Amino acid sequence: MSESVSAHRERPTTRTTAPHASSVSPQTSETGKEGQLSTRRKLSPLEVSAISIGFMGPVMAMSLNGIGVSGLVGKGVPFTFVVSFIGTLLVAYAFIRLTRYVTHAGSVYALAGVTLGPRAGFFGGFALLGTYLFFAACIAGACAVFFEAMLSELGLHLPAGTWIVVPIIVAVFVALLNIRESAVTARTLLAIGFVGIIAMLILSVVIVTRVGSGSAPVTTGVDLSTLLPGSASLTAVMTASVFGFLSWAGFESGTSLAEETNDPKRTVPKALLLAVVIAGAIYTFVMFAQTIGYGTDATGIEKFSGAASTLTELSATYIGSWYAVLISVIAFFVAFASLLSSTAAASRLLFALARDGFGPTVFARTNARTGVPTIAVLSVVVLTVVLAAALAAIGATAVDVYYWYATIATLCMVVAYAMTSVGIIKYAITSGTRIPAWEVIVPVLGLAFLVWVYAVQIIGQEAPYTWFPWIAGAWCLFGLIIVIAQPRLADRIGERLTQEDLE
């Protein structure tokens, strides 16, 4: 479960265009500037990628997301993640292509707005805001889950029913980091993400080496057939690919820093592609290592699909209990980094909406020194804790918070991503555009994949998961009602989100 904007001084001159800060006259106030994001040191592609990778939380994804996949496709987990990787690339195409022409802190809000019109842009942006907020709450729950797992590895336990204290304390540190310059956030995410990825890769290399040398506690060897379709049905693979796809959720969050980067129309597309590809390569290799680490026979598949946290279990088996403790500690900090990224993304999107006339104008103000929308940041962090606490108040566990809000966020995310895919399709078939019409097949396939993801999330579910499509639908419908009921809001958005950047 992303947003920011290049200051107008950095941008080439255009006649109007709202997707940048230059189209809005900054207004100073006691809080700071209104309508302009800035940073003293512009971000690099690697730092923007760090926001996206931080949101995805690779260690969290690799600890949990392969479990459900294994239960559906057996030893075909690595192949399924390759399919998910392809599906993610198809969806990411629209973002990578359009951010070459649009610089805006609003992500889907701007990308759909300049291609489909202001009402569609607001609808997509509002769906994405729901994605970021619910994902932030979900990750707040994950922080508690991984903190409890970390304590468990150390032989300690939290008192029953007190898990909500963890998100509250974590939120304080998230707020303190996020109100500093965006470069600080990016560097923090880069450092945590790098440590987490290295730890996973070390474990994976050890597993492959031991299995290949015959010194592993399994006898099925380095089974390369796991990278092929195998005996799993196409339906099973495609259904399981949805779980894999969720590992990339939030890949577009780096677009939130578009207005805070050097040469954003080159930096942001490159950063998004880098984030998706790096994650794809790592995920496939780590899942391959996990699959052969458990063993590819019936016993190994059963252990994989029944695991609580694959990385900690395999760490204890292949390296030692001390490494399992280390992985659990890293997993907690990765969850923290993901919360840091998701709240940064949500605050930038809230800033972009407020700047164009939706919501209190105080959200559009930035700190004069850091260029960060401080009030938007603090509001998002507080709301995240409130959402987590609301479920805690009715007796939900931290695991419930993680899965319940993740499902709602995913449903909102599919709607937001679909709006961008539809936007690029319309743009590609418009005469005189820079994108060849034949490329439309890519977002069409991406849109089909998103429809499948949505269907899997709602078909055959049981309570409380049957409630979540209604909650996500109500959120998106509320956004649609707002923009239809307030034509002046659409007019204000339209004044800024022009087609100028796409010409």
N, C-alpha and C positions, 0 to 999 in steps of 0.2 A: 502497500500500500504504500507533492512535487513542484514547486513553482518559483520563477524569478524573471528579471528583465534587464537588457543592456542599457546603460544610460544613453541619452540621446547624443551625447558628444561622441560616442563610439560608433554611431550608426551612419551609413551613407544617407545622403539627403533624399527624401522622397516628398511628394507633394502633400500628402495628408497622412494617412495610415495610423490606425489606432493601435495595432498590436505592439507598439513600442511606447516607452515612457515619453519619447519626444513629442507624441501627439497630445500629451496632457501637460498643461502648465502646472508645474509644481507649486504648491502653496506651503509656505513655512508656518509652523505653529510651535507651541511650546513642546509638543511631543517630537516634532521633527518635520519632515517633508511629506506632502501628500501627493501620491501618484507617481513616485519615482523610487525605484530600487537602485542601489548602487553599492559598490565595494571598492576599497582602495586598491586591492589587488585582484584583477580579473581572474576567473577560474579557467583552468586548463581542461582539455577533454578528459584526462584521467580523473580529475577532481569531480567533474560532472558525472562521469561514470560511477564514481564512488557513491554518489547520492542514490543512483539507481540500484547498484549492487547492495548498498546498505539497506535499502528498502526491502529488497528480495530476501535478505538474511540467509545466505547460503548454508550456514551451519544448521540453522533451524530447519530449512527445507530438506537438507540431506539427512537429518536426524529422524524426520517424521514422514516425509512425503513418499518415500519408497515403500513404506509398509503396506499402505492400501493398494499400491500398484502390484506388489508381489502377490497379494491375495487374489488378484484378478488375472494376472498373466503368468504366474509361476516364475520361471527363471528368465522370462523375457523382459525384465525390468529395464536393462540398459537400452534395448531396442525401443521400448515404449518411450523412454526419455529422448531418444533421437527423434521419434515422431512428434513429441511435445515441442522439441527444439524447432523443428520445421514449422509447426503450427504457430509458434511464437514469432518466428521470422516473418511469416505471412501477415500476422497482425501488426508487427512492428513496422512493416513497410510503410504504412500510412504516416506514422509518426516521423520516421526517418526522412521520407520524401518531403512532407509538408514543412518540417522545421528548417528546411533549406531556404524557405521563402518567408516564414513567419517567425518573428521574435516576440515572445509574449510570456508573461508569468502564468497565464491561464491554461496552458496545456490544451486539453480537449476543448475547453471553452473557446479558445481562439482558433484552433485548427478546424473545428466544425463550424465556427462562426463565420470565418472568411470564405468557406466553401459552400455552406448550406444556408447561411443567413443568420442574423442575430438571435432569432428565437431558438433555432436549432443549436446554436452555440451555447446559449444560456442553459438549455435543457441538458446538453452533454456535459457542460461544466458543472451543473448542479448534481448530476449523477456521479461525476468524478469526485466532487466534494464529499458526497456520501461515502464513496469508496475509501477516500483517505481517512475520514473520521472514524468509520467503522473498523478499518484496518488498524488504525492507531489504538483503538480500544481493544481489538483482538490481540495486538502485540503487547499491550499492557498486561493482559492475561498471560501471554507467553513469558514475559519477564518473571512473573510469579512462578510459573511452571518450572522454568529452568533454574530459578533461584532455589526452589524446593529440591530440585534434582541435584543441584550442586551441594546443598546441605546434606542430602541423603548420602552422597558419595563420601562425605566427610563424617558420616555417622551422626548427624544432627537433624533436628526436625523443627518446623514451625508449629506453634500451638494451633490446634484445630480452629478453622474459621478466621484466621488472622492474615490470610494471604494478601488481602487488599492493601495492607501496609506497604508491601513491596512496590506496587505501581505508584503509590503516593510518593514514596521516597525517591524512586527512579524519576518520576515526573519533575521533581525539583531540579535534579541534575540536568535533565533534558531541557528544561526551560533556561537554565543558566547558560548552557552551551548554545542554544538556538537564538538567544538574544544577542549573541556576539556576531561578528562578521561571518558571512556565509562561508568564507574560506576556512574558518576555524571548524565549522561543522563538517565541511568536506574533508579536511585533513584528519579529523577524528574518525570519521567513517572509513576513510582510506586505511588508517592504521589498524582499526579493529577488524575490518574486512580482510586485510592482508594477513593478519595473524590467524584468523579463523580458517582462511583458505589454505594457508601453509600447513596448519595442524591437520586438516582433513586430507591433504595430499600426502603428507608423511604417513599417516595411517594407511591410506590406500596403497601407496608404494610398498609398505611393509607387508600388507595382505597379499598383494600380487606376487611379491618376491617369495614369501613363505609358501604360498600355495603352489607356485611354479617349481620351487625346489623340493617339494614333498615334505616340508617340515611343519605343515599346517595341521590343525585338528580335523580337517576334512580330507576326503580322498577323491573328490570329483575333479580336481585339477583346474587349470586355467581354461575354462570352457568358453571358447570364442563364439559358440552358437548362441550365446545370450545376446549377441549383437544382431541376430537375425530374427525374423518373425516367429520361427519355431512353431509349436503346436497350438498356440493361443489363437483364438478366432479373431477376425478383423474387428468384430463388435467389441470384444474384450479389450483389445489393444486400444481402440479409439476411446472407449470408456475410461480405461486406465490413464490414457494420455491427458485427461482432464486434471487428474491429480498431479501429473508432471507439470502441466501448464501453470498450475498455481505456484510452482516454485519460481516462476518468472514474474509473478504478480507485482506490479509497481515498476516494471522496467522503464516506463515512460517518465518516472518521477524526476529524472534529471532535467526534463524540459522546464521544470519550475525554476531552474537557475539560468534560463536563457538570457535574461536581462542583466545577469551578473557575470557574464563570461566575455572573453575576448573573441571577436569575430564569431558571434553566436550562430550565424547561418552555416558556418563550417564546423564549428566546435560541437554544437549540440547533436546534429545527425551522426557525426563520427562517434561521439560519446555513447549515444543510444545503441548503435550497432556494436560498439566495443563491449558494452555491458551485456547485451544479449548473447554475443558470441563467446565471451569469456565464461559466462555462466553455463552456456550450453556445453562447452568443452569440459569444464570441471564437473558438472552434474553427470554427464555420461560416464566419465572415467570413475568417479566416486561410486556411482551406482553399479558399474561393472565390478569394482573391487568388493563392494558389499555383497553382491550376488554370489560371487565365487567364494567370498569369505565365509558365508553361511553354508555354502555347498549347494550344488544345483540338483541334488536328488530330492526326493519327497520330504525327507527329514529337514534338510536345509531350508527348503521353501517354506515349510511350516514354521520353522524358527524365525525366518525373516518376516513373514506376514504376522507373526504374533509378538514381535519385539515391541518394547516400550520406547526405546531410543536406540537406534541401530549404531550410532557412532560410539556411544559409551559402552555398549555391550561388546562390540568388536574391538574397541580399544583395550578393554580388560582381557579379552581372549588372546589378542595378537601381540600386544605390547606389555600390558600390565595394568594393575589397578590404579597406579599413579597417573597413567596417561588418561584413564577414564575420568579421574578427578579433574585433570587439566582440560579435557574436552568439555566437561560439564561447566567449568568456570568460563571457558571461551564461549560456550553456547549462551550463557547468561549475558555476557557482554555483547554478543552479536544481536541478541534480542533487544538490548539497550540501544545499540546502533540503529536497528530497524525502527525502533520507536522514535529515535532522534530524526531519522530521515522522513518518516511518515508525517510527523508533526510539522517538520519544515515544509514539506510539500503542501500539506493542508493549509498552513498559514499563508503561503504564497498565492494559492488559489483563492483563498478568502480575501486577500489583499486585492487581487485582480478584479474580483467581482465587485468589491466595495468601490474601487477606483472608477468603475463604470456605472456606479449608481445603485447597486444592490446592497442593501444592508447599511449599517451605520458607517458614516464616512471616517470614523476613528480607525477602522480597520485598514484604511488606505494610507494611513500616516506611517512614515518611516523615521527611524532614529537618525538625527542629523549626523551623528558620528559614524555609525556602523552601516547605515542604509538598510537596516532590517526592520520589517513591520512588527515592531515589538508587541503592540497590543494584540494584533492578530495571533502572534505566536503564543502569548500567554493565554489568550482565550481558547485556542485550540487545545493546549495542554490541560487546562482546567476541564474542558468538556470531555476530553479523553478519560480523565480520572472519574468524572461523574458517570459516564457510560459504563465503565468497569464496575464502579461502586453500586450502580443501579441493579446489576445482576447479582452482585455479592449480597445485597440487601434481601434478595428473595431466595438466598441459599445456594446460588450457583457456585460451582468450584472454579478455580482458575482455568482448568482445562475446558470447562463449559464456555467460559468467556472467550477463550481462544477460538474454539470451533464455531460457536454460534455467530460471533461477530465476523469471523472470517467468511462464513457462508453468505451473510447479508452483504458484506463488502464485495464479494466476488460477483454477486448478482448485479450490483450497481456498476461494478467495473466492466462487465460485459456490455452493458448498455452504453457506457461512455466510450469504450473502445470501438463499438459498432458505429457510433456516430462519426468517429474519425475515419473509419473505413468507408462508410457511405460518402463522406465528404471528398475523399481522394478519388473515389470512383466517379463522382460527378465532375470533379475538376479534370480528371484524365480524359473524359469524353467531350469536354468543352473545346470547341475549336479555338486554335490559337494558343493553347497552353504549351508549357515546355515538356510535359510528360507524354511520351508516345502512347497512343490509345491502346496498343496491344498490352501494355503493362497493367491494364485494368484487371486482368486475370488474377494478379497477385492479391489485391485487396478483396476481390470476390471470393477467392478461396479462404482468405483470412476471415471474412464475414461468415462464411459457412462453418468454419471451425468455431467461431464464437457462438453461433446458434447451437451447435452441438454441446459446447460447454454449458450453456444456459439450460439446455434440455436435461443434461445429466444431473444438474444441481436441483432440479425440481421433480423429475419423474421417479416414482417408486420410493420416495422418501417417507419417513415416519416422523411423528411429532417429537420434538418441537421443530424439526426441519421443514415440516409442511407450512409452518407459520412464516418462515423467512422470506419466501417470494412475495408475500403480501406486504411485509415490512419494507422490503427493497422497492417494490412497486409503488407503495404509498409515498416513499421519499421522492422517487422520480416523478410521479404524478403531481406532487406538490410543486416541484420545480416547473412543470409544464403549466400548471394553473397560474403560478406567479407571473410568468412571462406573457401568457395570454391575457390575463386580467389587467396587466400594466403595460399598455402599448407604449407609453413614454419611456419605460425601461428599455424596451426593444429598440426604440429610436436612439436612445443614448448609446446603447451597445453598437448599433449600426453605424453611428458616426465615427466610432473608433475602429471597429472591425470591418474595414473596407477591403476591397479586392486588390488594393494598390500593391501589397507585398507579393501577390501572386503573379503580377504581370512581368 
